[in-house]
Amino acid sequence: MTVDIPGTFAAWRARHARPAWKPVCVERGPQASRFGGEPALAEGERWPSCDGCRHPMQFFLQLALADLPHAFAARGDGLLQLFCCSRDDGRCETWSPFSGAQLVRLVRGPTRLTSHPAGLTAFPARAVERWRELVDYPDPEDHAALGLLYVYDFPNERVSVSCAELGLALRDVDIELDVAEAIAVAATGDKLGGWPSWVQGAEHPGCPRCGRRMELVLQVDSEDNLPHMFGDVGRGHITQCPEHPDVLAFGWACS
């Protein structure tokens, strides 16, 4: 008998669906929002450097918040920028939010395009021409926090899943049907908003000022719009405090 797993949990999926937007990029363009290329720095500003090795950091991307989809409801104003240490020997903890091996910030006021310092080559510029909307769902690593209970019977290769709040349940389903993934997964690749797609466990950073869980702004995947690999095909996330828009973080994980 065919089991309609997503249909059974349609009410749960509808409750937790979020809009997300995929960047549609072009190789050349005047857009302020872009992956790679040269950043817009404040007049007289020194190029950002890593707190650990003190080497100049690579410019990854910038987003003009005023140009983002209105439905995204961007918090703050100006340019959101990401710089990251380019050393790959593991000594600079680029994967760890607030480690000082990356810089995520909002830039306001007059700026000028600035070339990378000697020894750093800019990533090819990919300007964001538009954003393509999609419906996104929570990754399996976030299911438990959202009310789904999985009970695995590994000897018999069965799994049961339920949501007590909504009165939803499936019992003794073939474990090879990958029930959690069939219920909902988050979209991979670069995207604005939506739900984080986790490579390992869920890692939602907390705001160092208020402790609130920070929310996803942008997911940055290995070799999507940036020719960069986060570890072994890793995936990174820019997050922002819902209470303090200037508190931003970047972290990544790989398999």
Sequence and secondary structure as in RCSB ss.txt:
>XXXX:A:sequence
MTVDIPGTFAAWRARHARPAWKPVCVERGPQASRFGGEPALAEGERWPSCDGCRHPMQFFLQLALADLPHAFAAR
GDGLLQLFCCSRDDGRCETWSPFSGAQLVRLVRGPTRLTSHPAGLTAFPARAVERWRELVDYPDPEDHAALGLLY
VYDFPNERVSVSCAELGLALRDVDIELDVAEAIAVAATGDKLGGWPSWVQGAEHPGCPRCGRRMELVLQVDSEDN
LPHMFGDVGRGHITQCPEHPDVLAFGWACS
>XXXX:A:secstr
    HHHHTHHHHHHH EEEEEEEEESS   S EESS  EEETT    B TTT  B EEEEEEEGGGS GGG   
S SEEEEEE    SSSS TTSTTSSSEEEEEE S EEE    TT      EEEEEEEEEEE   HHHHGGGT EE
EEETTTTEEEEEETTTTEEEEEEEGGG HHHHH     SSEEES    SSS    B TTT  B EEEEEEETTSS
SS   TTT EEEEEE SS TT EEEEEE  
